[in-house]
Amino acid sequence: MKASGEVAMNPESGDKPGPVSIGVAVTAPAATETPAPAPAANTPEGEQPPKPEARLAVIGDSDFAANFALGIQGNRDLFMNAVNWLAQQENLIAIRPRQADDRRITLTAQRTTGIFWMSIFIVPAIVFGTGVYTWWRRR
């Protein structure tokens, strides 16, 4: 018996048992044939500069970074964080806040008047009428 959210796997049709990696990131120390660079001006005294390393990020498909899919789920964050990691800018890796959607309501003058009458007179009149009816029945 399968759990409610479980999907049946069919190896005959090419399904692979999971977990399936959709992206991989790898680091390797860089070969240093040149002399080590001088410490940067912003490196504190006594602290060694980071050793050079090669970085590689491979993601299964490039469509996640295309314009049409950039706003879906966390595609923008995945792409930006991968680029920042590759550039060794770990301080820029973050989950960015979502931009507020534009949720305007366009109403005609007739609908605006209808909403006014409903909220100021009709709904309060129904509540008042129900109260009077209940009072009258209990009396």
C-alpha positions in Angstrom: 0.0 0.0 0.0 1.4 3.4 -1.0 1.4 6.5 1.2 -0.8 9.4 0.1 1.9 11.5 -1.5 4.1 8.6 -2.8 4.5 8.2 -6.6 4.9 4.8 -8.1 8.3 4.2 -9.6 8.5 2.2 -12.8 12.1 1.0 -13.6 11.0 -0.4 -17.0 10.1 3.0 -18.3 13.5 4.5 -17.3 12.7 5.8 -13.8 15.8 6.0 -11.6 15.6 5.3 -7.9 16.2 8.5 -5.9 17.6 10.7 -4.6 18.5 12.2 -8.0 20.9 15.1 -8.0 19.8 18.1 -10.0 22.9 20.1 -9.3 26.4 19.6 -8.0 29.0 22.0 -6.6 32.7 21.1 -6.4 35.9 22.8 -5.1 39.5 21.8 -5.7 42.7 23.5 -4.6 44.2 25.4 -7.5 47.7 24.4 -8.7 50.0 27.2 -7.6 52.8 27.5 -10.1 53.1 31.3 -9.6 54.2 32.9 -6.4 51.5 33.5 -3.8 49.8 36.9 -4.1 50.6 39.5 -1.5 48.0 39.8 1.3 45.1 42.1 0.5 44.8 45.5 2.1 41.6 44.4 4.0 43.1 41.2 5.4 43.7 41.6 9.2 47.3 41.4 10.5 48.5 37.8 11.0 45.6 36.2 9.0 46.5 34.3 6.0 44.8 35.1 2.7 42.5 32.4 1.4 44.2 29.7 -0.7 43.3 29.8 -4.4 40.8 27.2 -5.4 38.9 26.2 -8.5 35.1 26.1 -8.2 32.6 24.4 -10.5 28.8 24.4 -10.2 26.8 22.1 -12.6 23.0 22.3 -12.7 21.0 19.8 -14.8 19.3 22.3 -17.1 19.8 26.0 -17.9 16.1 26.8 -18.3 15.8 27.6 -14.6 17.8 30.8 -15.3 15.9 31.8 -18.4 13.7 34.9 -18.3 10.4 32.9 -18.4 11.4 30.7 -15.4 13.4 33.1 -13.3 10.4 34.1 -11.1 9.3 30.5 -10.4 10.0 29.2 -6.9 13.6 29.9 -5.9 15.2 29.9 -9.4 16.5 33.5 -9.1 18.0 32.8 -5.7 19.6 29.5 -6.9 21.2 31.3 -9.9 22.4 34.3 -8.0 23.7 32.3 -5.1 25.5 29.9 -7.5 27.2 32.9 -9.3 28.1 34.5 -6.0 29.6 31.2 -4.7 31.6 30.8 -7.9 32.9 34.4 -7.6 33.9 33.5 -4.0 31.5 36.2 -2.6 29.9 34.1 0.1 28.8 37.2 2.0 26.3 37.9 -0.9 24.7 34.4 -0.7 21.1 34.9 0.7 17.5 34.2 0.2 16.2 37.5 -1.1 12.8 38.8 0.0 10.0 38.5 -2.5 8.8 41.6 -4.3 5.3 42.6 -3.5 2.8 41.8 -6.2 0.8 44.7 -7.7 -2.8 43.9 -6.5 -4.8 46.8 -7.7 -8.6 46.7 -7.9 -10.2 48.6 -10.8 -13.7 49.6 -10.1 -16.3 51.4 -12.1 -18.2 54.3 -10.5 -21.3 52.1 -10.3 -19.5 49.3 -8.4 -17.9 51.8 -6.1 -21.4 53.2 -5.2 -22.7 49.6 -4.8 -19.9 48.8 -2.3 -20.6 52.0 -0.4 -24.3 51.2 -0.1 -23.6 47.5 0.9 -21.0 48.4 3.6 -22.7 51.5 5.1 -26.4 50.7 4.9 -27.4 47.2 3.7 -25.2 44.9 5.8 -25.8 46.9 9.0 -29.5 47.0 8.3 -29.5 43.1 7.9 -27.7 42.8 11.3 -30.0 45.3 12.9 -33.1 43.5 11.4 -31.9 40.1 12.6 -31.4 41.5 16.1 -34.9 43.1 16.2 -36.4 39.8 14.9 -34.6 37.8 17.6 -35.7 40.3 20.2 -39.3 40.2 19.0 -39.4 36.3 19.0 -38.0 36.0 22.6 -40.4 38.6 23.9 
